[in-house]
């Protein structure tokens, strides 16, 4: 259905961003990023230690926000009471 297609697309985009940040910034581009120093720490080191985790938390917040909008668009209410 359209709902699941859009949900999977959103998850794919967010996971690709996280992979790029964690693997790319923390491993592949670390030497290039280490030339930039932020608050006394090389930027590549920061991404490898904390940046990818921070980006992951932000992506979770973005996912929740976008899914709330998608649920509202499709009339899905997670707080509906169960009928027994």
Secondary structure, 3 states (H helix, E strand, C coil): CHHHHHHHHHHHHHHHHHHHHHHHHHHHCHHHHCCCEECCEEHHHHHHHHHHHHHHHHHHHHHHHHHHHHHHHCCCCCCCCCCC
